[in-house]
């Protein structure tokens, strides 16, 4: 990652003062070591230069040279000692500038003899001011240019002007320009490298945090490419699907139906999330119901699917159980009144369009109160369950038996005419007649049979007719199956 140029000043430093302060604070120990080395070598070298200055012992310049050299030595020694108390980059800048203020005039004095060594130092000192000292670009610019001007003035003073003197000034200006450009480039590269390292650290930290968050999610979570490759799977997903399914994209595909798998691996438009229910076939062969939440995540420039699985199998089981309880008679296990009327209405509407029409049977246990009174309520409950068992045994899979209440039952017989319904009613009557409740105790039933007629959209009218036929059977002596004859009586 390259730091955009608009975030850097012309000197290669960050425009944002806070960010520049963070950069400088992080690099302060390194800059302090650099400053200490500069002060130490300035101190040591100038001590050694005392020896060479003795050649001016018998000249007028000797006293001035020794004084200037001593100023540099003392300034270097003082700054070296003060560096241990520096706590920030601003303090380091002040310390370096103080050293420059003390040494630049002294250097100008030392260059006054116009020797070859002085000419050499004339071009070396700008390197020290701009490259060796850890100064910001602004202070480095000022010290380098002003310092070069001062030492050039010192070098040229006290002698006759020479034709090449302007060339010296131009050479120093060129050198300073190149050195400052080098400083700018160094500043830019340092900050770009630092910014890239910071960005990589933040990215790595973000990845670690994301990984930790993914692992902490209790629900199975998968990050999938469009090809079905698993990019990330949390611990819950590994436990839920198994290592085999997560190691092979094809094995994972087998866990889903084709449509569900396509919805998982096809990313939604950015910013949209899809939520749907699906079934998952796990490695142990079991099938689980899940609620899937699929959203889009951009990874390395490509759209990936972020799929979160919430197992709702228990909820589905509870819903099915509640639905069963809401539509089932708890004592007999047959359909209850609500379910019977709903199913009958659906079948009649279908039959009115396509035919044939269904038939219904009303069934009532004879003398049910006598059974309860003589044998007890447990025997009455047993009688109801026995009748329900016979209904389930003798009816077809498309037929429906229901307990409407008390000892009264209703049967819906799709695509069955009156004669087929009457034959079934007679089989039921005989089967009940052969039942024994407790020892010799027995029971019988009375049944009424009727057909749904054209134009009827509910089962109510047919049940009324079947009910009348059933009561005709009771009036006729009970233990009978009677077919509604259309005239208010039964056959």
N, C-alpha and C positions, 0 to 999 in steps of 0.2 A: 504494500500500500504506500503510495506517495502522498506526502502532505500537499494539499492544494496551495498554489503560490499566493493566493489572496489572503491566506492566514499568516503569512510571513511578512515582515517589514523588509525594506530594501537592504538592510543590514543582515538579513537572514534570520532574524529573531521572530518569535511569535508576536503577533499583534495583540493578542489577548494578554493583558498584564498578569492575570491569575495563572494562565497556563505557562507563561514564561517564568513566573515565580516558582511554580512547581518544578519546572525543568531545572532551573538554577539551584533550587534546594536539593534536588536529587544529585546534582553534579557538584555540589559544594565541597565534599571531601576531596574529590579529585582535583578541583581547582585550588584548594588550599595546599595540597601537596605540590602542585605545580608552582604556586607562589613561593612556598618555602624553598623549593629547589632554586628558583630564580634568585631569591635573596641570599641564599647560602653561597651559591657560586659567585654572585656579585661581590659578596664579602671576601671569599677566599681568593678570587682572582685579583682583586684590588690590593689585598695584602701582598700578593706576589709581585704586583706591579710596583710596589714601593722600591724594590731592588732596581728596576729599570729606571725609576725616576732619579736615582742618585747620579746619573750621568749629567743631570742638570744642576749638580750641586754648586758649581762655580758660576752658574748663569742666573740672570735676574728672574727667569721663569720658575726656578726651583721652589721658592716659597709658595707661589701660587699653585703649582702642581701638587705639592704635598698637602696643602690646605684642601684642594678639590678632592684629592684622593681620600683624604681623611673623612671628608663629608660623605663620600660614597660608602666608605666602610662603615661609618657610624649609622648612616641611614639604613643600610642593608642589615646591620646587626639589630638595630631597633625594630625594623619591620619584621625580621625573623622572630624576634621575641614576642611582638604584638600579635603575630599570626595565630598563636595558641589561644587568644581570647576572642577571635572572630567567631561569630555565631550565625552570620547570614551573608548572602552574596553582596548585599549593599555595603556591609562592613568591609568585605574583601576588596570591593572597588575603591572605597575610601583609602584603604591601606596601600593599594597599588598606586593610586594617584599621588598619595603623599610621598611615596618613594620616588615617583617620577619628578615631582616638584623639587625634591632635594637633589636628585642626581643629574637632571638635564643641564642645569647651569654649571654644575661641576664638570660634566663631560665637555661642555663648550670651552671651559678653561683649559682642560687637558688637551684639546685639539689645537690650541693656539700655536704650538711650535711648528706646525705645517710639515711634519715628518710624514714618511710613507706609512708608518703605523697609524698616524692620525687620520690620514686619508682612508685607510682601510676601515677604521672604526667609524668614520663618518657614514659609511654605507652599512655597517653592521648594526649600529644602534637602532635604526628604524625597525629592524627585524625583531629586536628585543622588545621594543615598545608595542608592536602590533601582533606579534606571534607568540612570544614567550610569556609575557604577562597575561594572566587570565582576566582581561578587561572586556566589558561589553563593547558592541560595535561603536556606539557614540563616543565613549571615553577613549577607545583605541584610536578612532579617527582624529580626535582632538590632540591626543598625546603624540601620535605619530607625525602629524603635520606640523604642529607647533614645536615639538621637540626637534624635528629635522630643521626647521627654520632657525631655531636657537643655536644648534650645534654647527650649522652651516655658517651662521654669523660669527660664531666663535672661531671657526676654522679660518674664515677669510679676514678676520680682524688683525690689525698690526702688520699688514704687509701690502706691497704694491699690487694693485689689481692686475690680473693676468687675463689674456684673451680667452682662456678656457674656463674662466670662473662661471659664466652663464651656463656652460655645459654641465658644471657640477650641480647647479641648481636644478637644471632640467633632468639630470640623472636621478637626483634625489626625489623629484616629483614623480618621475616614472616609476622608481622603485616603490615609493609609497602607494602609488595607484595599484601596482601589481600586488603588493602585500595586502592592501585592503580588499582587493577582489578575491584574493586567496582566503582572507578572513571571512568574507561573505559566504564563499563557497563552503568553507569549513563549518560555519554556523548553520547553513542550510542542511548540509549532510548530517550533522549531529542531531539536529532537531527532527529531520525526516526519519532517521534511524530510531530515535527515541519515540517518536509518534507511532511508528510501525510496531515497535516493541510493546508500547502501551496498548495499541489496538489488539495485538496478538494476545497479550495477557488478558485484556478484557474479553476477547473472544473465547479464550480458553476457560476463563472464569465463568463466562456465560454458558459454555458447553457443560462445564462441571455442574453448574447450578441447574441447568436444564435436565442433565442426566439424573441428578439427585431428586429433582421434582418428579421426573417420570417414574423413577423407582419408588418414590413415596406414594404415588397414586395407587389406591387399593384396587381399582378396577383394571382389568387387562387393557393395555394400550399398545398400539402398533403404529409405527411410521413406515409407510409403504411407498415405493416408487410406482410409476404408472405400469411398469412391467411386472409388478407383484413382488419385487425384491424387498426383503425386510431390512430397513435401514436401522431401526431401533425397536426394541421390545423390552418392556419393563419386567420386573420380577413376577408381577401378577400374571402377565401374559405367558411367561415361560411356564409357570405353574399350571395355568389353565389349559393351554394348548399342548404342552409337552415340547421337549427339545426337538423331537423328530419333525414335527409340523413346522417349527420355526426355522429349522435348518434347511428345508427344501421348499422353495416356492410352490412347487407342484403339490407337495403334501398339504400345504396350507390351502391351496385352491380346493382340494378335495373336502375340506371342512365346511364349505359353503355351497349353496346352490349357485348355478351360473349367474342368475340375475343379481343375487346379493353380492357375489364376488365382484361383478362388474361395477356395482355401485360403490364398493369399498375402494377399488383401485383407480376409479376415474375421479380425479379431483373436481370438486365443485368450483364454480367461479370464485375468485378471490373475495373474501369477506362473507361468503355464504356457508351455511352449515346445514347438512341434511341429517335427519333423524328418522330411523325406521326400525321395525322389528324384523328379526331374521332367526333362522335356526342354524345351529352349529353342530356338526358331527365331530366329536372329540376322538382322541386316539384310542380310548377304551371302548369305543363303539356306541357310547351314549349320545343322545341328542339333547341339546340344551336350547332354550329360548333366550335370546339376548335382545337388548335394546342398543342399537348402534348409533353413535354420534360421529359423523364423518365431516371433517373440515379440511381446508387446504393449508399446507405449510410450504413456504418457499425455501428450499435447501439447495445451496450452490447453484442458484439460478434456475432450478427446475422445480416444477410443482409436484409435491408429494401429498399423500393422504395421511391425515392424522385420525386414526380410528380408535374410539374408546368403547369398550364393551361393558355393558351392565347386564349381568345375568338376572333374568326375570322369570326363570323356570318356576321358582317357588310361587311367585305372584300369579303366573299362569295357572298353576295347579290350584291355587286358592280361588282364582276367578272361575275355573271350571267347576270346582267343588261348590262354590256359591251358586253358580248357574244351575248346577244339578239340584242343590237344595231348594232353589227357588222354583224349580219345575218338576220336582219329584215328591211323591207322597212318602213321608219318612217311615211309615209303618210297613207298607207293601213294596216299596221300591218302584211302583208304577208311576206313570205321569200323573201330575196333579191336575186340578180343574183348569188352571190358567194355561198350562202347556197344551192340554187337550184342545181347548177352544182355539188357541193360536194355530196349532198344527192342522186342525180341521178346516179353519178358514183358508189357510194356504192351499190345502189339497183341493178344496171345493173350487176356489178360483182357478186353479190349474185345470181341473176337470171340466169346468164350464167352457174353457177355451178349446180343450183337446179331447175331452171325454176319455173313457166312460165315467159316469158319476159314481161316487162311493156309497156304501151302505153303512148304517150304524146299528149297534146293538146296545140296549140297556139291560143290565143284569142286576138283580137284587137278591140277596140271601134271604130265604124264607125263614120266618120266625127267628130272626137274629136276636131279638130281645130275650127270647126264651133260652137261647144258647148262653147268653151272658148271665141270665138269672140262675140257670140250673147248673151250669158248668164253670161259671166265673168269667171275669173279663179276659183272663189269659187265654181261655179257650176261644173267646170271641176274636181276640187278636190273631190266634192261630188260624181260625177259619178264614179271616180276611187274607192272611198270607198264603194259605193253601189255594184259595181262588186265584190270587195274583200269580202264583206259580203255574197253575194250569193255563192261565191266559198266555203267559210267556211261552209255554210249551206248545200250545196248539196254534198260536197265531203265526203268520208269516212275518218276515223281517220288515216288510213295508207297512204292516198293520200297527195300530197303536191302541194300547189298553190303558185306561186311566181310572183312578178312584175319584169319583166326584164328591164323595162325602159319606160318612157313616158306612153302611153296608151296600152302597150303590156304586156300580161300575159302569163305564161306557167304553165301547169298542168302536174304533174307526177302521173301516175296511176299504181301502182305495181299490178302484177298478173291480168292484164286486157287485153283482146284481142281487136282487132280493132272495133268489133261491140259493145262491152260494152262501149268503149271510145266514139264512135260516138253517142250512146244513151245518155251518160252524156252530151256531147257537145250540143245535141239538147235540153236537159232540161235547160241547162244554157242559150241557145239562147232565148228560150221562156220566161224564168224568167226575163232576161234583157229587153226583148221587153215590158214586162208589167210594168217596172219601170217608175216612173214619177219624174223628177228632181225638177222642179219649176213650179207649175201650170200644164199646158198642155204639157210642154216640155218633150220629151221622147228621148230614145237612143236605138241603136241596136249594135250588135257585129257580127263580122265574126270570124269563128273558123275553124282551120285546125287540122285534126287528123292523127297520124302516129304511127306505131309500131316500137319498137327497134328490130333490126334484129340480128340473130345469128352471133357471132364473134365480135360484136361491144362492146367496153369497156367504151365508153362515150356516152353521150346523144346528142352530137353535130349533128351527122348525122340524127338522128331521128327528132331533132328540125328543121333542114333544110327542111326535107320532110314535116313536119307539117306546116312550114312557107309557103312553096310553095302551099300546099293545102289551107291554109288560104287566100293567094292572089288569088287563083282560085275562092274562095268564093266571094272575093271583085269584081273580074272581072265579076262574074255571077250575080251581082246586090246587094251584101252585105246582111246582116241579114241571113246568111246561115252557116251551118256546113258541111264541105266537108272532105271526107276521102281520103287520099293519095292512088292513084291506082297503084303506082309503075311505071308509064309511064310519069311522069312529069306533070300530071294533077290530078284533083280530081274527085271523083265520087259524 
